[in-house]
């Protein structure tokens, strides 16, 4: 192996058991994401892509199989260790932004650093830099989410994902609540961060037009990967959408 | 996440929801204020009772006529004229009796050259200042000779002095009591109001012989007295002397030991212990009501914290997603409820101190902010916050981040 993969899963499975019913959400998935890669996951609702994303994001644990993050097996670590991993190496971006209401953009961006134990001065400096990197102008830094547009709110959320200098950004339908133009701007931002800084991105999306910004598209169906191709070779409709 | 930061987050959350925070802590505010007012009123009442008891004289025994039955009609205590001067003299000669005085009283109008005033006239023996533990601010008290000669001399209370002699020195002047001229030879020191709000300084003391012979109407039995007051040389002899007096008066009044006596003996220690225990009971009652309201206040905090955790489920999920461990979430909510309760407690302390000042002004007792009870109330309210905040905080800390993030 020339370069160690950032994310590597081997026969990763997640089974939900409710009484007598067993639902196999993720079914023995082998997946690899190299450092610096920008990968999209597509698939219909219930295909297991969100559950897979949660496991990769260390919000959930696999029922069986192995998950190596940066070469370390993290499939069996406890809740506190997962929290520590999320804090140090992962950044999340959600469809609904999930910003704290009545809290300024800068304070929202500072949030992850509170748990990382940084000084208030360093928190402030890094939050300002991340907001500027995410394309939010300085005059908006003190505004609460209610005074910002959807695109601006998502920029704050992206800045929040960047402040702890993560290894991997996990984006769950990041443009789902945005119009086409703003979606394009946000995707350009992701692409730029990926190209300029080599930031690894794993994104779940419904829309092929959004997935086009990534380098590789992985299609899920019934808990399994049914298609895994470089973007330029992706044919819409090749997997069930 | 350290404590200072958690505190800042908590204060931020409280300030963001000002109205709700205030309503949440209302129970605590009222509870703490009630505790502080109760404690200060109780302390004030006890201090003023103690003062009254000391004023009465510490080892004083009072004998008043008992109920008597005349042709089947029972008169109330003190209603019968059964005590005499002779009873008083006999008591004065008992061992361990330090001093004794009879009291014959009547109310009438008195007139000085400056004005007139209705007041109580007490006929007493020269031992009166000693038994009542009451000094003179000017002049002298009357003597045995004055009693023997039924001298027309009097000692007046401070209120009477100020009413009859607004700007003059009363000593040596003459006042008319029921048109009988009496020379003022002394003025008593000021005592103020008693527990029941009666002005203790509104009286005139004259030799009992002068009152009986010169002021009383002739249809009253000549040697009857209203009250016998005597003091005991040492508190330990109180019970013995009380028994001796009981036996003596029964013998003099020819009452069998088993029969109902026609007199009643009260000593100030009994009065004091009854008054003190009444005050204490009242204070315990009020304090328990106040404590209940503190607990109810705590439940109010728990209620709102549970609502707050439910409302902020997404926020909790997000905090977990960005790497907050469960204990940081637990601490955040615990610090928030403790801070809420402590802020409420502080508001309650301010209200309580203001309330105590008002109560002390109305009830005419001295109030001093009691630091231990203030600190106690603050500590107790933060403890209530932590206790009742724990269950909501634990609920927040054990949320599943995925579920929490999906909550609408």
Interface residues (C-beta under 8 A of the other chain):
Chain A: X54 X57 X59 X60 X79 X80 X83 X84 X85 X86 X87 X88 X90 X92 X94 X98 X100 X102 X111 X112 X114 X115 X116 X117 X160 X164
Chain B: X1 X2 X5 X9 X16 X314 X315 X317 X318 X319 X320 X321 X322 X323 X324 X325 X326 X327 X328 X401 X402 X405
